[in-house]
Amino acid sequence: MKGAVIIVAGGTGSRMQSTLPKQFIELKGKPILLHTLEKFYSYDTSLQLIVVMHPDYVEYWKDLCRTLGFTVKHDVVAGGKERFFSVKSGLARLRDDIEVVAVHDAVRPLFSAQTLSNCFDALKNHRAVVPAIPLIDSIREVDEKGNRHVDRSRYKLVQTPQCFDRQLLEKSYLQEYKKTFTDDASVVESVDQSIFLVDGNQENVKITTSSDLLFCESIFS
Amino acid sequence: MKGAVIIVAGGTGSRMQSTLPKQFIELKGKPILLHTLEKFYSYDTSLQLIVVMHPDYVEYWKDLCRTLGFTVKHDVVAGGKERFFSVKSGLARLRDDIEVVAVHDAVRPLFSAQTLSNCFDALKNHRAVVPAIPLIDSIREVDEKGNRHVDRSRYKLVQTPQCFDRQLLEKSYLQEYKKTFTDDASVVESVDQSIFLVDGNQENVKITTSSDLLFCESIFS
């Protein structure tokens, strides 16, 4: 199966009090996004790599790649206001021969090769595959009436790369945008497609705070 | 309000393929449990500190404290098979003058002073206070029929220290043990007591894997 990866790098840096969006922050001397791209490339050099980012940063990124001598081939696409529209822009850039598509958060450089192969292997028998891990902490459900304990074994934390049959993903992204679309699985699920879960890896955190960054640095060293 | 902390150090090391239970593993040259004790002591030297651990390790720990010259005063109590019974053993050791009790996981050395004061401040108006943080990742509900997207803003991840009015906690632990008791909030809630949530801190992870340990090391340095 010929595969592509749409890497969503939409961050604008607000949460880390940084003017630089998270995906460009340096981790061991290289922007996080570059680590992420290298990881997919080293897994399979034939993957089509598509990076979607805010239009303001497209030239910045291209310059940065030239400065760093980063030569892994990838398409750079201008994204939309919400993640949903960014993925849609990425889909429009798929090569004709692509059969399966992984959608990945740029700020998750620590997905493992095992996680990725769990996803791609499962795509042989399923059309929508998502890596997930068990909850370690207890969780509580919260609403206007208060909060209550729920059985954590009934929930899983969802990661990326989320992997799909191309046609299914394209069809799913023809829907109207809804606020409840927090990831691709939620988009695909709402066209009545069931999601198959595979094991993710615990280190595969989404870098949103400076302590996440410290964590990734310690894993990389 | 006179306070005590019951530190549950029940781990037996199975998840990290270590013969040494997690609470004894070294973090920057000192056992994790020692960091945890020091943190409570530095917050308030008047807190009664009670550590509950598997009977097999009580002497090991006492020896270790002597070797390391660790002089922060604390009681060491032999725990039970489940966390529930360990907390119960800890409760039996409370000084008569104690009015509020925090129950804490030994392997969470990264709770912040702010988290602890959030809890203790709220105890002035509530009988059961628990620190919690929002979910960053999407979650899915899983059962025998499959899995489905749920709105993550309706859930919070629960941490420790979980803090209670002493009488309430003692009363709650008179119940029969149930398998659904994954933390103290769930025990207390089942005697019809509502739980008040305060902000926890994101770094306050429960050390269960070697990558959690790396994370804590990077935070400590």
Interface residues (C-beta under 8 A of the other chain):
Chain A: V130 A132 L135 I136 D137 S138 I139 R140 E141 V142 D143 G146 N147 R148 H149 V150 D151 R152 R154 Y155 K156 L157 V158 Q159 T180 T182 D183 A185 S186 E189 S194 I195 L197 Q202 E203 K206 T208 T209 S211 L214 F215 E217 S218 I219
Chain B: V130 A132 L135 I136 D137 S138 I139 R140 E141 V142 D143 G146 N147 R148 H149 V150 D151 R152 R154 Y155 K156 L157 V158 Q159 T180 T182 D183 A185 S186 E189 S194 I195 L197 Q202 E203 K206 T208 T209 S211 L214 F215 E217 S218 I219
